[in-house]
Amino acid sequence: LNSNVHDNTASYFGGGVYSSTGTVICTMTTVTTNSAATLGGGIANLGGTLTATDSTFSKNSCTQGGYGGGGIDNNGSTSVTTLTNVTLSGNTHGGGGAGMENAFGATAICTNVTFSGNIAGNSGGEGGGFYNYKSTATFTNVTFSGNSATAGGAIANVNDPASHMYLRNVILSTSPAGGNASFEKAPDTNDSNLSDDNTAGFGSGHDNVVVNLGPLETNGGPTQTHALVAGSPAINAGDAAVVPTHDQRHYIRAGAPDIGAFEYAGTIPATLGNISTRSLVETGDNVLIGGFIITGTHSKLVMLRAIGPSIGV
């Protein structure tokens, strides 16, 4: 998928997309305003592989109670979901796991991801941003802001031997309800994380910290992010051993890396601009030829302009 998936409704699973054993790849995709009754308002991955890059999951919903992922549901022992440079915002669920649910032996890997304003309902709902049930979830440079639930407004991990959660360079911030975290089982890894309340148990200097985030908005790159505000304790405080070289916007992380999906002093990768040539446009062997080659794996914006007496522009 590399376009928009929107305004679809399913009676049970996968309002926007339903996958059981297949492979779904989302690149620069917007999955929005889809709904399902129980699992995966945006996408239900129930046994397959989901890979999303530079994509947005917003305003998707599940109407019933229980658990099931308003934005994404990753469910089952063969389910693997990998999110890179992704934003999940404004998704809702009548129960828990409004942004994303990871359940029953599934694997979720989130790198440079923003969970913002996802809301879980009141029927026992946990994990407004992310809910982990008997599964494995890995977060590296992830920002949670403004998510809410009955418990664990940002993130929840149930108390079960099969529940594993690895948090590295993660921000938990401003949960309107439920506190930031409901860790019935403590994370397996707690590395350079920050929370603005004391529900996560990150330890002295990492809990009850004013993180200073801007609103969810376009700060460059293909997805919206929460910018770090000057003076934020997240600046230059990340673990360089695990941090990705670029932030969610594809900006280069400079010097000591920041915590979260946004790099405060990040720089745009090298760009060539205003390259020009001037010559007489003749015929035969004397015709003017100009060209260039674009490389890389990400989409790029290119502007071409020609000026000449016969073109009129």
ZIPE-V332936 format. One record per helix or strand of 2 or more residues. SS is the DSSP state (~ for helix, > for strand). FROM is the first residue (numbers start at 1). TO is the last residue. Records with the same first field share a line. If there is no record, write none. Layout:
SS->FROM-TO + FROM-TO
//
This chain:
>->4-6 + 9-10 + 17-19 + 23-27 + 30-32 + 35-36 + 43-45 + 49-53 + 56-58 + 61-62 + 72-75 + 80-89 + 92-93 + 100-103 + 107-116 + 119-120 + 130-133 + 136-145 + 155-157 + 164-173 + 181-183 + 189-191 + 194-195 + 213-217 + 225-228
~->284-286
//
